[in-house]
Amino acid sequence: MPELPEMENYRTLLSERILDRPITGVTIEREKSLNVSTDVFRTALLGNSVVYIERRGKHLIFHLNSGRRLLLHLMLGGMMYLGSEEDKPDRSTQIELDFSGLKLWFIGLRLGYLHLLTSKETMEALSDLGPDPLDRHMTLEKFTGLLKGRRGTLKSTLVNQHWIAGIGNCYADEIAFIAGITPSSKITGIAASTELTSKLYHAMQSVLREAYQGGGYMEMPLFKEDSHTGGFNDQCRVYDREGEACTRCSGKIRRVELASRKVFYCPDCQTEV
């Protein structure tokens, strides 16, 4: 599932290419991906344009010049592709938006959605999300406060979108590795240590920023000439690296199941708390 770095990468690249271009075509192959009828959706978009793209956790919010919003969550297997009709990928697409000849395809939206909302409805839809880990207000002091009173494991806490928004399976494992803590560690033990809390905070910041700057781990580029998207996939230290040598201590990366989630870590250099 696309996480914060992937969605921030999409936000940046799309902002450079589709803003202020009139929407001249709307094709819906899967109406269940919408929250309104295809006619209502098409009427609301045609002739309008996207003036700003915002990210909130794993969501993108497309601000239309009409004042309406498009709220996107790609969910598991979702991705986007931008190009001409000749560039269209050989994949099943659920929604196609034509930005005056430049087409944006939404792929794999069988679990995800693209909802047409008002500004107020968008705020309500996202109201249960926790703060953004890369927000300028996410200081070490605020992070320390968020940890207080939490229960469960480090992994389950990091992927809890109500606690903090945008981190999923991949980056939870990468953050735990950089912090030198096992994903199965109890969050109460981490919160009780000023040193471990600081390590976790700085690991979260560095991993997410590095992953975004590296293009995230998406398997498919956003457009034909895109050589940036997916660049971080080869830079992952532990995620999907079962059996490989640890980049820090040369130990062997292990994969286990934790509360029905796959977890990757190095048992030799990550400490159980």
C-alpha positions as CSV (number, residue, x, y, z in Angstrom):
1,M,0.0,0.0,0.0
2,P,1.3,3.5,-0.9
3,E,2.5,5.2,2.3
4,L,3.4,8.8,3.1
5,P,6.6,9.0,1.0
6,E,4.8,7.5,-2.1
7,M,1.8,9.9,-1.8
8,E,4.1,12.9,-1.2
9,N,6.1,11.9,-4.3
10,Y,2.8,11.7,-6.3
11,R,1.7,15.1,-4.9
12,T,4.9,16.8,-5.9
13,L,5.1,15.3,-9.4
14,L,1.4,15.9,-10.2
15,S,1.5,19.5,-8.9
16,E,4.2,20.2,-11.5
17,R,2.0,18.8,-14.3
18,I,-1.7,19.0,-13.9
19,L,-2.4,22.2,-12.0
20,D,-4.7,24.7,-13.7
21,R,-5.3,22.5,-16.8
22,P,-9.0,22.2,-17.5
23,I,-10.5,18.8,-17.1
24,T,-12.0,17.9,-20.5
25,G,-12.9,14.3,-20.0
26,V,-14.0,11.9,-17.3
27,T,-14.3,8.2,-17.7
28,I,-15.5,5.9,-15.0
29,E,-15.0,2.1,-15.2
30,R,-15.9,1.4,-11.6
31,E,-18.6,3.5,-10.0
32,K,-18.0,1.9,-6.6
33,S,-14.8,3.9,-6.4
34,L,-16.9,7.0,-6.2
35,N,-19.3,8.3,-3.5
36,V,-21.7,9.9,-6.0
37,S,-23.2,8.9,-9.3
38,T,-21.0,9.0,-12.5
39,D,-23.2,11.8,-13.9
40,V,-22.8,14.0,-10.8
41,F,-19.1,13.3,-10.7
42,R,-18.6,14.0,-14.3
43,T,-20.6,17.2,-14.2
44,A,-18.7,18.5,-11.2
45,L,-15.3,18.0,-12.8
46,L,-15.8,18.9,-16.5
47,G,-14.5,22.4,-17.3
48,N,-12.9,22.8,-13.8
49,S,-9.3,22.4,-12.9
50,V,-7.1,21.3,-10.0
51,V,-5.6,24.4,-8.4
52,Y,-3.8,22.7,-5.4
53,I,-2.9,19.2,-4.3
54,E,-2.6,18.5,-0.6
55,R,-1.5,15.4,1.2
56,R,-2.9,14.2,4.5
57,G,-1.4,10.9,5.8
58,K,-1.8,8.4,2.9
59,H,-4.5,10.6,1.3
60,L,-4.3,13.1,-1.5
61,I,-6.7,16.0,-1.7
62,F,-7.2,17.6,-5.1
63,H,-8.6,21.2,-4.6
64,L,-10.8,22.2,-7.6
65,N,-11.3,25.8,-8.7
66,S,-15.0,25.3,-7.9
67,G,-14.2,24.9,-4.2
68,R,-15.0,21.2,-4.2
69,R,-12.4,18.5,-3.3
70,L,-11.4,15.1,-4.6
71,L,-10.3,12.9,-1.8
72,L,-8.1,10.0,-2.9
73,H,-7.0,6.9,-1.0
74,L,-5.3,4.3,-3.2
75,M,-5.4,1.5,-0.6
76,L,-3.7,-1.9,-1.3
77,G,-2.5,-2.2,-4.8
78,G,-3.5,1.3,-5.9
79,M,-1.4,3.5,-8.1
80,M,-1.6,6.3,-10.7
81,Y,-0.2,6.9,-14.2
82,L,0.0,10.1,-16.2
83,G,0.4,10.4,-20.0
84,S,-1.1,10.4,-23.4
85,E,-3.4,7.7,-24.8
86,E,-0.4,6.0,-26.4
87,D,1.3,5.8,-23.0
88,K,-1.6,4.1,-21.3
89,P,-0.3,1.1,-19.2
90,D,-1.6,-2.4,-19.9
91,R,-3.4,-2.4,-16.6
92,S,-7.0,-2.3,-15.5
93,T,-8.0,1.3,-14.8
94,Q,-11.0,2.4,-12.8
95,I,-11.0,6.1,-13.4
96,E,-9.6,8.3,-16.1
97,L,-9.3,12.1,-15.9
98,D,-8.3,14.0,-19.1
99,F,-6.5,17.2,-18.3
100,S,-6.7,18.8,-21.7
101,G,-4.9,15.9,-23.5
102,L,-2.8,14.8,-20.5
103,K,-4.6,11.8,-19.0
104,L,-4.4,10.6,-15.4
105,W,-5.4,7.0,-14.8
106,F,-6.3,5.6,-11.4
107,I,-5.2,1.9,-11.3
108,G,-6.2,-0.7,-8.7
109,L,-9.0,1.3,-7.0
110,R,-11.0,-1.8,-6.2
111,L,-10.3,-1.1,-2.5
112,G,-9.4,2.6,-2.8
113,Y,-11.6,5.5,-3.7
114,L,-11.9,9.0,-5.3
115,H,-14.6,10.9,-3.5
116,L,-16.1,14.2,-4.5
117,L,-16.6,16.3,-1.3
118,T,-17.0,19.8,0.0
119,S,-14.3,21.4,2.1
120,K,-16.3,20.6,5.3
121,E,-17.0,17.0,4.2
122,T,-13.3,16.5,3.5
123,M,-12.3,17.7,7.0
124,E,-14.9,15.4,8.5
125,A,-13.7,12.4,6.5
126,L,-10.1,12.9,7.8
127,S,-11.0,14.0,11.3
128,D,-10.0,10.7,12.9
129,L,-6.5,10.8,11.5
130,G,-3.6,11.4,13.8
131,P,-1.1,14.2,13.2
132,D,1.3,14.1,10.2
133,P,4.8,12.9,11.2
134,L,6.5,15.4,8.9
135,D,4.4,18.4,10.0
136,R,6.5,21.3,11.2
137,H,4.7,21.1,14.5
138,M,5.8,17.5,15.0
139,T,8.6,18.3,17.4
140,L,10.4,15.8,19.7
141,E,8.4,17.3,22.6
142,K,5.0,16.7,20.8
143,F,6.1,13.2,19.8
144,T,7.1,12.4,23.4
145,G,3.6,13.4,24.5
146,L,2.0,11.2,21.8
147,L,3.8,8.2,23.1
148,K,2.7,8.6,26.7
149,G,-0.1,6.3,27.7
150,R,0.2,4.2,24.5
151,R,0.0,0.4,24.7
152,G,1.0,-2.4,22.4
153,T,4.0,-2.9,20.2
154,L,6.2,-0.5,18.3
155,K,4.9,-1.8,15.0
156,S,1.2,-1.6,15.9
157,T,1.7,1.9,17.2
158,L,3.5,3.2,14.1
159,V,0.9,1.9,11.7
160,N,-2.0,3.1,13.7
161,Q,-3.4,5.9,11.5
162,H,-5.4,7.3,14.4
163,W,-2.2,7.9,16.4
164,I,0.0,9.2,13.6
165,A,-1.0,9.3,9.9
166,G,1.0,8.1,6.9
167,I,3.2,5.2,8.1
168,G,2.5,1.6,7.0
169,N,4.2,-1.8,7.1
170,C,7.3,-0.8,5.1
171,Y,8.3,2.3,6.8
172,A,7.4,1.1,10.3
173,D,10.0,-1.6,9.9
174,E,12.5,0.8,8.4
175,I,12.0,3.3,11.2
176,A,12.4,0.5,13.8
177,F,15.7,-0.6,12.2
178,I,17.2,2.9,12.1
179,A,16.2,3.4,15.7
180,G,17.8,0.0,16.6
181,I,14.7,-1.3,18.2
182,T,12.7,-4.4,17.3
183,P,9.2,-3.9,15.9
184,S,7.8,-6.2,18.6
185,S,9.2,-4.0,21.5
186,K,6.6,-2.7,23.9
187,I,5.8,1.0,23.4
188,T,5.6,1.6,27.1
189,G,9.2,0.7,27.5
190,I,10.2,3.0,24.7
191,A,8.1,5.9,26.1
192,A,9.8,5.4,29.5
193,S,13.2,6.1,28.0
194,T,14.2,9.6,26.9
195,E,17.0,8.2,24.8
196,L,14.9,5.6,23.0
197,T,12.1,8.1,22.4
198,S,14.6,10.5,20.8
199,K,16.1,7.7,18.7
200,L,12.6,6.7,17.5
201,Y,11.6,10.3,16.7
202,H,14.7,11.1,14.7
203,A,14.5,7.7,12.9
204,M,11.0,8.5,11.8
205,Q,11.9,11.9,10.5
206,S,15.0,10.6,8.6
207,V,13.4,7.5,7.1
208,L,10.3,9.3,5.8
209,R,12.3,12.2,4.4
210,E,14.9,9.9,2.8
211,A,12.2,7.7,1.3
212,Y,10.3,10.7,-0.2
213,Q,13.5,12.2,-1.6
214,G,14.3,8.8,-3.1
215,G,10.9,8.4,-4.8
216,G,9.3,5.9,-2.4
217,Y,9.0,2.2,-3.3
218,M,6.2,2.2,-5.9
219,E,6.8,-0.4,-8.6
220,M,5.6,1.7,-11.5
221,P,6.7,5.2,-12.6
222,L,4.1,7.9,-12.7
223,F,4.8,8.9,-16.3
224,K,7.0,7.7,-19.2
225,E,10.1,9.7,-18.5
226,D,9.8,9.2,-14.7
227,S,13.1,7.7,-13.4
228,H,12.5,9.0,-9.8
229,T,9.5,7.1,-8.6
230,G,10.3,3.8,-6.9
231,G,14.0,4.7,-6.4
232,F,13.8,4.0,-2.6
233,N,12.8,0.4,-3.2
234,D,16.5,-0.7,-3.5
235,Q,17.4,1.4,-0.5
236,C,15.2,-0.4,2.0
237,R,17.4,-1.9,4.8
238,V,15.1,-4.6,6.1
239,Y,11.6,-4.5,4.5
240,D,11.2,-7.4,2.1
241,R,14.9,-8.4,2.7
242,E,14.4,-11.7,4.4
243,G,17.6,-13.7,4.5
244,E,19.8,-10.9,3.2
245,A,22.7,-9.5,5.1
246,C,22.1,-6.6,7.4
247,T,23.6,-3.4,6.1
248,R,24.7,-2.4,9.6
249,C,26.1,-5.6,11.2
250,S,26.0,-8.3,8.4
251,G,23.5,-10.4,10.4
252,K,20.7,-12.1,8.6
253,I,17.4,-10.2,8.2
254,R,14.5,-12.2,9.6
255,R,10.8,-12.1,8.7
256,V,8.1,-12.9,11.3
257,E,4.4,-12.4,11.8
258,L,3.2,-10.0,14.4
259,A,-0.5,-9.5,14.9
260,S,-1.1,-10.8,11.4
261,R,1.4,-8.3,9.9
262,K,4.6,-9.3,8.3
263,V,7.6,-7.8,10.1
264,F,11.2,-7.6,8.9
265,Y,14.1,-6.8,11.3
266,C,17.7,-7.7,12.2
267,P,17.8,-9.8,15.4
268,D,21.5,-9.1,15.9
269,C,21.5,-5.3,16.0
270,Q,17.9,-4.4,16.9
271,T,17.2,-4.4,20.7
272,E,14.0,-5.8,22.2
273,V,12.6,-3.3,24.7
